Amino acid sequence: MSWCGEKGGIQAAKQHHDVIMTPRTHNYFNFYHVEDKVNEPLAFDEFLPLEKVYS
């Protein structure tokens, strides 16, 4: 998975590795997906609604 720019992902793909290119704003699954964080597992203190992930 390449999330720090395109260079590493492109290099891995050229070596015939499976690569997932992920933009930061839509594909981080260690962010909260609900606004009520009290009953959720520990995650980065950012909110990313699932609707945005699937958009």
C-alpha distance matrix in Angstrom:
0.0 3.8 6.5 9.3 10.5 10.4 11.7 8.9 7.1 10.7 11.7 9.4 10.6 14.0 13.9 13.5 10.2 8.5 5.6 4.8 6.0 7.2 10.5 11.6 14.7 13.8 10.7 11.2 12.8 14.4 16.8 20.1 20.7 24.4 26.8 28.8 26.7 29.6 28.8 25.0 22.9 22.0 19.2 18.8 21.9 20.6 21.3 19.0 21.0 19.6 21.5 19.4 16.1 17.8 19.4
3.8 0.0 3.8 5.9 6.7 6.9 8.5 6.3 5.1 8.8 10.2 9.1 10.5 13.5 14.1 14.4 11.7 10.6 7.2 6.3 5.1 6.3 8.8 10.0 13.5 13.4 11.0 11.6 14.1 15.4 17.3 20.8 21.6 25.3 27.3 29.5 27.5 30.6 30.2 26.4 24.5 23.2 20.0 18.9 21.8 20.3 21.3 19.1 21.5 20.6 22.2 19.5 16.7 18.7 19.6
6.5 3.8 0.0 3.8 5.8 7.7 10.0 8.8 8.4 11.6 13.3 12.8 14.1 17.0 17.8 18.2 15.5 14.2 10.6 8.7 6.4 5.3 6.4 6.6 10.3 11.0 9.1 9.2 12.4 13.3 14.6 18.2 19.3 22.8 24.4 26.8 24.8 28.0 28.1 24.4 22.7 21.0 17.6 16.0 18.6 16.9 18.2 16.2 19.0 18.7 20.3 17.3 14.9 17.5 18.2
9.3 5.9 3.8 0.0 3.8 7.0 8.3 7.8 8.9 11.7 12.8 13.2 15.0 17.3 18.2 19.3 17.0 16.4 12.9 11.7 9.3 8.7 8.7 8.5 12.2 13.8 12.5 12.2 15.5 15.8 16.9 20.6 22.0 25.4 26.6 29.0 26.9 30.0 30.4 26.8 25.0 22.9 19.5 17.3 19.8 18.4 20.1 18.7 21.8 21.9 23.4 20.2 18.2 20.9 21.2
10.5 6.7 5.8 3.8 0.0 3.8 5.8 7.0 7.7 9.5 11.3 12.4 13.7 15.5 17.2 18.4 16.6 16.2 12.6 11.7 8.6 8.9 8.7 9.8 13.0 14.5 13.8 14.4 17.9 18.7 19.5 23.1 24.1 27.5 28.7 31.4 29.6 32.9 33.3 29.7 28.1 26.2 22.7 20.5 22.6 20.8 22.2 20.4 23.1 23.1 24.0 20.7 18.9 21.2 21.0
10.4 6.9 7.7 7.0 3.8 0.0 3.8 5.8 5.4 6.1 8.6 10.1 10.6 12.3 14.5 15.5 14.3 14.0 10.6 10.4 7.5 9.4 9.9 12.1 15.1 15.8 15.0 16.3 19.5 20.9 22.0 25.4 26.0 29.5 31.0 33.8 32.1 35.5 35.6 31.9 30.3 28.8 25.3 23.4 25.7 23.7 24.7 22.4 24.8 24.3 24.9 21.7 19.7 21.5 21.2
11.7 8.5 10.0 8.3 5.8 3.8 0.0 3.8 5.6 5.3 6.2 8.7 10.0 10.7 12.7 14.6 13.8 14.5 11.6 12.5 10.4 12.6 13.4 15.2 18.5 19.3 18.1 19.1 22.1 23.2 24.6 28.1 29.0 32.6 34.1 36.7 34.7 37.9 38.0 34.3 32.4 30.6 27.4 25.5 28.0 26.4 27.7 25.6 28.2 27.6 28.5 25.4 23.2 25.0 24.9
8.9 6.3 8.8 7.8 7.0 5.8 3.8 0.0 3.8 5.5 5.1 6.2 8.6 10.0 10.8 12.7 11.2 12.1 9.5 10.8 9.6 11.9 13.6 15.0 18.6 19.1 17.2 17.7 20.4 21.3 23.2 26.8 27.8 31.4 33.2 35.5 33.3 36.3 36.1 32.4 30.2 28.5 25.5 24.0 26.9 25.6 27.0 25.0 27.5 26.8 28.1 25.2 22.7 24.5 24.9
7.1 5.1 8.4 8.9 7.7 5.4 5.6 3.8 0.0 3.8 5.4 5.1 6.1 8.6 9.9 10.7 9.0 9.1 6.1 7.5 6.6 9.7 12.0 14.2 17.4 17.2 15.3 16.5 18.9 20.5 22.3 25.8 26.3 30.0 32.1 34.4 32.5 35.6 35.2 31.4 29.5 28.2 25.2 24.0 26.8 25.2 26.0 23.6 25.8 24.6 25.7 23.0 20.3 21.7 22.2
10.7 8.8 11.6 11.7 9.5 6.1 5.3 5.5 3.8 0.0 3.8 5.5 5.1 6.2 8.8 9.9 9.6 10.3 8.2 10.0 9.0 12.4 14.4 16.9 19.9 19.8 18.2 19.8 22.4 24.1 25.8 29.2 29.5 33.2 35.2 37.7 36.0 39.2 38.8 35.0 33.2 32.0 28.8 27.5 30.2 28.4 29.1 26.6 28.6 27.3 28.1 25.3 22.8 23.9 24.0
11.7 10.2 13.3 12.8 11.3 8.6 6.2 5.1 5.4 3.8 0.0 3.8 5.5 5.2 6.6 9.0 9.0 11.0 9.6 12.2 11.9 15.1 17.2 19.3 22.6 22.6 20.7 21.8 24.1 25.5 27.5 31.0 31.6 35.4 37.4 39.7 37.7 40.7 40.2 36.4 34.3 32.9 30.0 28.8 31.7 30.2 31.3 29.0 31.2 30.0 31.1 28.4 25.7 26.9 27.3
9.4 9.1 12.8 13.2 12.4 10.1 8.7 6.2 5.1 5.5 3.8 0.0 3.8 5.4 5.1 6.6 5.5 7.6 6.9 10.1 10.9 14.1 16.9 18.9 22.2 21.7 19.3 20.3 22.2 23.6 26.0 29.4 29.9 33.7 36.0 38.1 36.0 38.8 38.1 34.3 32.0 30.9 28.2 27.5 30.6 29.3 30.2 27.8 29.8 28.3 29.7 27.3 24.3 25.4 26.3
10.6 10.5 14.1 15.0 13.7 10.6 10.0 8.6 6.1 5.1 5.5 3.8 0.0 3.8 5.2 5.0 5.1 6.4 6.1 9.4 10.4 14.1 16.9 19.5 22.4 21.5 19.3 21.0 22.8 24.8 27.0 30.2 30.2 34.0 36.5 38.8 37.0 40.0 39.1 35.3 33.3 32.5 29.7 29.1 32.0 30.4 30.8 28.1 29.7 27.9 28.9 26.6 23.6 24.2 24.9
14.0 13.5 17.0 17.3 15.5 12.3 10.7 10.0 8.6 6.2 5.2 5.4 3.8 0.0 3.8 5.3 7.4 9.7 9.9 13.2 13.7 17.4 19.9 22.6 25.5 24.9 22.9 24.5 26.5 28.3 30.5 33.8 33.9 37.7 40.0 42.4 40.5 43.5 42.7 38.9 36.9 35.9 33.1 32.3 35.3 33.6 34.3 31.6 33.3 31.6 32.4 30.1 27.2 27.8 28.3
13.9 14.1 17.8 18.2 17.2 14.5 12.7 10.8 9.9 8.8 6.6 5.1 5.2 3.8 0.0 3.8 5.6 9.1 10.2 13.9 15.2 18.7 21.6 23.8 27.0 26.2 23.8 25.0 26.6 28.2 30.7 34.0 34.4 38.2 40.6 42.7 40.6 43.4 42.4 38.6 36.3 35.4 32.8 32.3 35.5 34.3 35.0 32.5 34.3 32.4 33.7 31.5 28.4 29.0 30.0
13.5 14.4 18.2 19.3 18.4 15.5 14.6 12.7 10.7 9.9 9.0 6.6 5.0 5.3 3.8 0.0 3.8 6.6 8.8 12.5 14.5 18.1 21.3 23.7 26.6 25.3 22.8 24.3 25.6 27.6 30.1 33.2 33.1 36.9 39.6 41.6 39.8 42.5 41.3 37.6 35.4 34.9 32.4 32.2 35.4 34.0 34.4 31.6 33.0 30.8 31.9 30.1 26.9 27.1 28.2
10.2 11.7 15.5 17.0 16.6 14.3 13.8 11.2 9.0 9.6 9.0 5.5 5.1 7.4 5.6 3.8 0.0 3.8 6.1 9.8 12.3 15.5 18.9 21.1 24.0 22.7 19.9 21.1 22.1 24.0 26.7 29.8 29.9 33.6 36.4 38.2 36.2 38.9 37.7 33.9 31.7 31.2 28.8 28.8 32.0 30.7 31.2 28.5 30.0 27.9 29.4 27.6 24.2 24.7 26.1
8.5 10.6 14.2 16.4 16.2 14.0 14.5 12.1 9.1 10.3 11.0 7.6 6.4 9.7 9.1 6.6 3.8 0.0 3.8 7.0 10.1 13.1 16.7 19.0 21.6 19.8 17.0 18.5 19.4 21.7 24.2 27.0 26.8 30.6 33.4 35.4 33.6 36.3 35.0 31.3 29.3 29.1 26.7 26.8 29.9 28.4 28.5 25.6 26.8 24.5 25.9 24.3 20.9 21.1 22.7
5.6 7.2 10.6 12.9 12.6 10.6 11.6 9.5 6.1 8.2 9.6 6.9 6.1 9.9 10.2 8.8 6.1 3.8 0.0 3.8 6.4 9.6 13.1 15.4 18.1 16.6 14.0 15.6 17.1 19.3 21.6 24.6 24.5 28.3 30.9 33.0 31.3 34.3 33.2 29.5 27.6 27.1 24.4 24.1 27.1 25.4 25.6 22.8 24.2 22.3 23.6 21.6 18.3 19.0 20.3
4.8 6.3 8.7 11.7 11.7 10.4 12.5 10.8 7.5 10.0 12.2 10.1 9.4 13.2 13.9 12.5 9.8 7.0 3.8 0.0 3.8 6.2 9.9 12.3 14.6 12.9 10.3 12.3 13.9 16.4 18.4 21.2 21.0 24.7 27.3 29.6 28.1 31.2 30.2 26.5 24.9 24.5 21.6 21.3 24.0 22.1 22.1 19.1 20.5 18.6 19.8 17.8 14.5 15.4 16.7
6.0 5.1 6.4 9.3 8.6 7.5 10.4 9.6 6.6 9.0 11.9 10.9 10.4 13.7 15.2 14.5 12.3 10.1 6.4 3.8 0.0 3.8 6.8 9.7 12.2 11.2 9.4 11.6 14.0 16.4 17.7 20.8 20.7 24.4 26.6 29.2 27.7 31.1 30.6 26.9 25.5 24.7 21.5 20.5 22.9 20.7 20.8 17.9 19.7 18.3 19.2 16.6 13.8 15.1 15.7
7.2 6.3 5.3 8.7 8.9 9.4 12.6 11.9 9.7 12.4 15.1 14.1 14.1 17.4 18.7 18.1 15.5 13.1 9.6 6.2 3.8 0.0 3.8 6.2 8.6 7.6 5.9 8.1 11.0 13.3 14.2 17.2 17.2 20.9 22.9 25.6 24.2 27.6 27.3 23.7 22.5 21.7 18.3 17.1 19.3 17.0 17.0 14.2 16.1 15.1 16.2 13.4 10.8 12.8 13.4
10.5 8.8 6.4 8.7 8.7 9.9 13.4 13.6 12.0 14.4 17.2 16.9 16.9 19.9 21.6 21.3 18.9 16.7 13.1 9.9 6.8 3.8 0.0 3.8 5.7 6.0 6.2 8.3 11.8 13.8 13.7 16.6 16.7 20.1 21.6 24.6 23.5 27.1 27.2 23.7 23.0 21.9 18.2 16.4 18.0 15.3 15.4 12.8 15.0 14.8 15.4 12.0 10.4 12.8 12.6
11.6 10.0 6.6 8.5 9.8 12.1 15.2 15.0 14.2 16.9 19.3 18.9 19.5 22.6 23.8 23.7 21.1 19.0 15.4 12.3 9.7 6.2 3.8 0.0 3.8 5.7 6.0 6.3 10.1 11.2 10.8 13.9 14.6 17.9 19.1 21.9 20.6 24.1 24.6 21.1 20.4 18.9 15.1 12.9 14.5 11.9 12.6 10.6 13.5 14.1 15.3 11.9 10.6 13.8 13.9
14.7 13.5 10.3 12.2 13.0 15.1 18.5 18.6 17.4 19.9 22.6 22.2 22.4 25.5 27.0 26.6 24.0 21.6 18.1 14.6 12.2 8.6 5.7 3.8 0.0 3.8 6.3 7.1 10.4 11.8 10.2 12.6 12.7 15.6 16.6 19.8 19.0 22.7 23.4 20.2 20.1 19.0 15.2 13.1 13.7 10.5 10.3 8.0 10.7 11.7 12.4 8.8 8.5 11.8 11.4
13.8 13.4 11.0 13.8 14.5 15.8 19.3 19.1 17.2 19.8 22.6 21.7 21.5 24.9 26.2 25.3 22.7 19.8 16.6 12.9 11.2 7.6 6.0 5.7 3.8 0.0 3.8 6.2 8.7 11.2 10.1 12.1 11.3 14.5 16.3 19.4 18.8 22.5 22.6 19.3 19.4 18.9 15.4 14.1 15.1 11.8 10.7 7.4 9.0 8.9 9.7 6.4 5.0 8.2 8.4
10.7 11.0 9.1 12.5 13.8 15.0 18.1 17.2 15.3 18.2 20.7 19.3 19.3 22.9 23.8 22.8 19.9 17.0 14.0 10.3 9.4 5.9 6.2 6.0 6.3 3.8 0.0 3.8 6.1 9.1 9.2 11.7 11.3 15.0 17.3 19.9 18.7 22.2 21.8 18.3 17.7 17.3 13.9 13.2 15.1 12.5 11.9 8.8 10.6 9.6 11.4 9.0 6.1 9.1 10.5
11.2 11.6 9.2 12.2 14.4 16.3 19.1 17.7 16.5 19.8 21.8 20.3 21.0 24.5 25.0 24.3 21.1 18.5 15.6 12.3 11.6 8.1 8.3 6.3 7.1 6.2 3.8 0.0 3.8 5.6 6.2 9.4 10.1 13.7 15.7 18.0 16.2 19.6 19.4 15.7 14.7 13.9 10.4 9.7 12.0 10.0 10.2 8.1 10.7 10.5 13.1 11.0 8.5 11.9 13.6
12.8 14.1 12.4 15.5 17.9 19.5 22.1 20.4 18.9 22.4 24.1 22.2 22.8 26.5 26.6 25.6 22.1 19.4 17.1 13.9 14.0 11.0 11.8 10.1 10.4 8.7 6.1 3.8 0.0 3.8 5.4 7.7 8.2 11.8 14.4 16.1 14.3 17.3 16.5 12.8 11.8 11.6 8.8 9.5 11.9 10.5 10.2 8.3 10.1 9.4 12.7 11.6 8.9 11.9 14.4
14.4 15.4 13.3 15.8 18.7 20.9 23.2 21.3 20.5 24.1 25.5 23.6 24.8 28.3 28.2 27.6 24.0 21.7 19.3 16.4 16.4 13.3 13.8 11.2 11.8 11.2 9.1 5.6 3.8 0.0 3.8 6.7 8.9 11.9 13.9 15.1 12.5 15.2 14.9 11.1 9.5 8.4 5.3 6.2 9.2 8.9 9.7 9.3 11.8 12.0 15.4 14.3 12.2 15.4 17.7
16.8 17.3 14.6 16.9 19.5 22.0 24.6 23.2 22.3 25.8 27.5 26.0 27.0 30.5 30.7 30.1 26.7 24.2 21.6 18.4 17.7 14.2 13.7 10.8 10.2 10.1 9.2 6.2 5.4 3.8 0.0 3.8 6.4 9.2 10.7 12.4 10.2 13.6 13.9 10.4 10.0 8.9 5.4 5.1 6.6 5.4 5.9 6.1 9.0 10.3 13.4 12.2 11.0 14.5 16.3
20.1 20.8 18.2 20.6 23.1 25.4 28.1 26.8 25.8 29.2 31.0 29.4 30.2 33.8 34.0 33.2 29.8 27.0 24.6 21.2 20.8 17.2 16.6 13.9 12.6 12.1 11.7 9.4 7.7 6.7 3.8 0.0 3.8 5.7 7.3 8.7 7.0 10.5 10.8 7.7 8.6 8.5 6.2 7.0 7.0 6.0 4.8 5.9 7.6 9.3 12.5 12.2 11.7 14.7 16.7
20.7 21.6 19.3 22.0 24.1 26.0 29.0 27.8 26.3 29.5 31.6 29.9 30.2 33.9 34.4 33.1 29.9 26.8 24.5 21.0 20.7 17.2 16.7 14.6 12.7 11.3 11.3 10.1 8.2 8.9 6.4 3.8 0.0 3.8 6.8 8.9 8.6 12.1 11.7 9.1 10.7 11.6 9.7 10.7 10.5 8.7 5.8 5.1 4.7 5.9 9.1 9.7 9.4 11.9 14.0
24.4 25.3 22.8 25.4 27.5 29.5 32.6 31.4 30.0 33.2 35.4 33.7 34.0 37.7 38.2 36.9 33.6 30.6 28.3 24.7 24.4 20.9 20.1 17.9 15.6 14.5 15.0 13.7 11.8 11.9 9.2 5.7 3.8 0.0 3.8 5.6 6.6 9.8 9.8 8.3 11.1 12.4 11.3 12.4 11.2 9.9 6.9 7.6 6.5 8.3 10.7 11.9 12.5 14.6 16.4
26.8 27.3 24.4 26.6 28.7 31.0 34.1 33.2 32.1 35.2 37.4 36.0 36.5 40.0 40.6 39.6 36.4 33.4 30.9 27.3 26.6 22.9 21.6 19.1 16.6 16.3 17.3 15.7 14.4 13.9 10.7 7.3 6.8 3.8 0.0 3.8 5.9 9.0 10.4 9.7 12.7 13.3 12.3 12.6 10.4 9.3 6.7 8.9 8.4 11.2 13.0 13.7 15.0 17.2 18.4
28.8 29.5 26.8 29.0 31.4 33.8 36.7 35.5 34.4 37.7 39.7 38.1 38.8 42.4 42.7 41.6 38.2 35.4 33.0 29.6 29.2 25.6 24.6 21.9 19.8 19.4 19.9 18.0 16.1 15.1 12.4 8.7 8.9 5.6 3.8 0.0 3.8 5.7 7.2 7.8 11.2 12.3 12.4 13.5 11.4 11.5 9.7 12.1 11.6 13.9 16.0 17.1 17.9 20.1 21.7
26.7 27.5 24.8 26.9 29.6 32.1 34.7 33.3 32.5 36.0 37.7 36.0 37.0 40.5 40.6 39.8 36.2 33.6 31.3 28.1 27.7 24.2 23.5 20.6 19.0 18.8 18.7 16.2 14.3 12.5 10.2 7.0 8.6 6.6 5.9 3.8 0.0 3.8 5.7 5.2 8.0 8.5 9.0 10.5 8.8 9.9 9.2 11.8 12.4 14.4 17.2 17.7 17.9 20.5 22.4
29.6 30.6 28.0 30.0 32.9 35.5 37.9 36.3 35.6 39.2 40.7 38.8 40.0 43.5 43.4 42.5 38.9 36.3 34.3 31.2 31.1 27.6 27.1 24.1 22.7 22.5 22.2 19.6 17.3 15.2 13.6 10.5 12.1 9.8 9.0 5.7 3.8 0.0 3.8 5.7 8.4 9.3 11.1 13.1 11.6 13.4 12.9 15.6 16.0 17.8 20.6 21.4 21.5 23.9 26.0
28.8 30.2 28.1 30.4 33.3 35.6 38.0 36.1 35.2 38.8 40.2 38.1 39.1 42.7 42.4 41.3 37.7 35.0 33.2 30.2 30.6 27.3 27.2 24.6 23.4 22.6 21.8 19.4 16.5 14.9 13.9 10.8 11.7 9.8 10.4 7.2 5.7 3.8 0.0 3.8 6.9 9.3 11.5 14.2 13.6 15.0 14.2 16.1 16.0 17.0 20.0 21.3 20.9 23.0 25.5
25.0 26.4 24.4 26.8 29.7 31.9 34.3 32.4 31.4 35.0 36.4 34.3 35.3 38.9 38.6 37.6 33.9 31.3 29.5 26.5 26.9 23.7 23.7 21.1 20.2 19.3 18.3 15.7 12.8 11.1 10.4 7.7 9.1 8.3 9.7 7.8 5.2 5.7 3.8 0.0 3.8 6.5 8.2 11.2 11.3 12.5 11.8 13.3 13.7 14.4 17.8 18.7 18.0 20.2 22.8
22.9 24.5 22.7 25.0 28.1 30.3 32.4 30.2 29.5 33.2 34.3 32.0 33.3 36.9 36.3 35.4 31.7 29.3 27.6 24.9 25.5 22.5 23.0 20.4 20.1 19.4 17.7 14.7 11.8 9.5 10.0 8.6 10.7 11.1 12.7 11.2 8.0 8.4 6.9 3.8 0.0 3.8 6.3 10.0 11.2 12.9 13.1 14.4 15.4 15.8 19.5 20.0 18.6 21.0 23.8
22.0 23.2 21.0 22.9 26.2 28.8 30.6 28.5 28.2 32.0 32.9 30.9 32.5 35.9 35.4 34.9 31.2 29.1 27.1 24.5 24.7 21.7 21.9 18.9 19.0 18.9 17.3 13.9 11.6 8.4 8.9 8.5 11.6 12.4 13.3 12.3 8.5 9.3 9.3 6.5 3.8 0.0 3.8 7.1 8.7 11.1 12.4 14.1 16.0 17.0 20.6 20.4 19.0 22.0 24.5
19.2 20.0 17.6 19.5 22.7 25.3 27.4 25.5 25.2 28.8 30.0 28.2 29.7 33.1 32.8 32.4 28.8 26.7 24.4 21.6 21.5 18.3 18.2 15.1 15.2 15.4 13.9 10.4 8.8 5.3 5.4 6.2 9.7 11.3 12.3 12.4 9.0 11.1 11.5 8.2 6.3 3.8 0.0 3.8 6.2 8.0 9.6 11.1 13.6 14.7 18.2 17.4 16.1 19.4 21.5
18.8 18.9 16.0 17.3 20.5 23.4 25.5 24.0 24.0 27.5 28.8 27.5 29.1 32.3 32.3 32.2 28.8 26.8 24.1 21.3 20.5 17.1 16.4 12.9 13.1 14.1 13.2 9.7 9.5 6.2 5.1 7.0 10.7 12.4 12.6 13.5 10.5 13.1 14.2 11.2 10.0 7.1 3.8 0.0 3.8 5.6 8.4 10.3 13.5 15.2 18.3 16.8 15.9 19.5 21.1
21.9 21.8 18.6 19.8 22.6 25.7 28.0 26.9 26.8 30.2 31.7 30.6 32.0 35.3 35.5 35.4 32.0 29.9 27.1 24.0 22.9 19.3 18.0 14.5 13.7 15.1 15.1 12.0 11.9 9.2 6.6 7.0 10.5 11.2 10.4 11.4 8.8 11.6 13.6 11.3 11.2 8.7 6.2 3.8 0.0 3.8 6.9 9.9 12.9 15.4 18.1 16.7 16.7 20.2 21.4
20.6 20.3 16.9 18.4 20.8 23.7 26.4 25.6 25.2 28.4 30.2 29.3 30.4 33.6 34.3 34.0 30.7 28.4 25.4 22.1 20.7 17.0 15.3 11.9 10.5 11.8 12.5 10.0 10.5 8.9 5.4 6.0 8.7 9.9 9.3 11.5 9.9 13.4 15.0 12.5 12.9 11.1 8.0 5.6 3.8 0.0 3.8 6.6 9.9 12.7 14.9 13.2 13.5 17.1 18.0
21.3 21.3 18.2 20.1 22.2 24.7 27.7 27.0 26.0 29.1 31.3 30.2 30.8 34.3 35.0 34.4 31.2 28.5 25.6 22.1 20.8 17.0 15.4 12.6 10.3 10.7 11.9 10.2 10.2 9.7 5.9 4.8 5.8 6.9 6.7 9.7 9.2 12.9 14.2 11.8 13.1 12.4 9.6 8.4 6.9 3.8 0.0 3.8 6.3 9.5 11.5 10.4 11.2 14.5 15.3
19.0 19.1 16.2 18.7 20.4 22.4 25.6 25.0 23.6 26.6 29.0 27.8 28.1 31.6 32.5 31.6 28.5 25.6 22.8 19.1 17.9 14.2 12.8 10.6 8.0 7.4 8.8 8.1 8.3 9.3 6.1 5.9 5.1 7.6 8.9 12.1 11.8 15.6 16.1 13.3 14.4 14.1 11.1 10.3 9.9 6.6 3.8 0.0 3.8 6.4 8.4 6.9 7.4 10.7 11.7
21.0 21.5 19.0 21.8 23.1 24.8 28.2 27.5 25.8 28.6 31.2 29.8 29.7 33.3 34.3 33.0 30.0 26.8 24.2 20.5 19.7 16.1 15.0 13.5 10.7 9.0 10.6 10.7 10.1 11.8 9.0 7.6 4.7 6.5 8.4 11.6 12.4 16.0 16.0 13.7 15.4 16.0 13.6 13.5 12.9 9.9 6.3 3.8 0.0 3.8 5.3 5.5 6.8 9.1 10.2
19.6 20.6 18.7 21.9 23.1 24.3 27.6 26.8 24.6 27.3 30.0 28.3 27.9 31.6 32.4 30.8 27.9 24.5 22.3 18.6 18.3 15.1 14.8 14.1 11.7 8.9 9.6 10.5 9.4 12.0 10.3 9.3 5.9 8.3 11.2 13.9 14.4 17.8 17.0 14.4 15.8 17.0 14.7 15.2 15.4 12.7 9.5 6.4 3.8 0.0 3.8 5.3 4.9 6.2 8.5
21.5 22.2 20.3 23.4 24.0 24.9 28.5 28.1 25.7 28.1 31.1 29.7 28.9 32.4 33.7 31.9 29.4 25.9 23.6 19.8 19.2 16.2 15.4 15.3 12.4 9.7 11.4 13.1 12.7 15.4 13.4 12.5 9.1 10.7 13.0 16.0 17.2 20.6 20.0 17.8 19.5 20.6 18.2 18.3 18.1 14.9 11.5 8.4 5.3 3.8 0.0 3.8 5.5 5.3 6.1
19.4 19.5 17.3 20.2 20.7 21.7 25.4 25.2 23.0 25.3 28.4 27.3 26.6 30.1 31.5 30.1 27.6 24.3 21.6 17.8 16.6 13.4 12.0 11.9 8.8 6.4 9.0 11.0 11.6 14.3 12.2 12.2 9.7 11.9 13.7 17.1 17.7 21.4 21.3 18.7 20.0 20.4 17.4 16.8 16.7 13.2 10.4 6.9 5.5 5.3 3.8 0.0 3.8 5.4 5.0
16.1 16.7 14.9 18.2 18.9 19.7 23.2 22.7 20.3 22.8 25.7 24.3 23.6 27.2 28.4 26.9 24.2 20.9 18.3 14.5 13.8 10.8 10.4 10.6 8.5 5.0 6.1 8.5 8.9 12.2 11.0 11.7 9.4 12.5 15.0 17.9 17.9 21.5 20.9 18.0 18.6 19.0 16.1 15.9 16.7 13.5 11.2 7.4 6.8 4.9 5.5 3.8 0.0 3.8 5.6
17.8 18.7 17.5 20.9 21.2 21.5 25.0 24.5 21.7 23.9 26.9 25.4 24.2 27.8 29.0 27.1 24.7 21.1 19.0 15.4 15.1 12.8 12.8 13.8 11.8 8.2 9.1 11.9 11.9 15.4 14.5 14.7 11.9 14.6 17.2 20.1 20.5 23.9 23.0 20.2 21.0 22.0 19.4 19.5 20.2 17.1 14.5 10.7 9.1 6.2 5.3 5.4 3.8 0.0 3.8
19.4 19.6 18.2 21.2 21.0 21.2 24.9 24.9 22.2 24.0 27.3 26.3 24.9 28.3 30.0 28.2 26.1 22.7 20.3 16.7 15.7 13.4 12.6 13.9 11.4 8.4 10.5 13.6 14.4 17.7 16.3 16.7 14.0 16.4 18.4 21.7 22.4 26.0 25.5 22.8 23.8 24.5 21.5 21.1 21.4 18.0 15.3 11.7 10.2 8.5 6.1 5.0 5.6 3.8 0.0
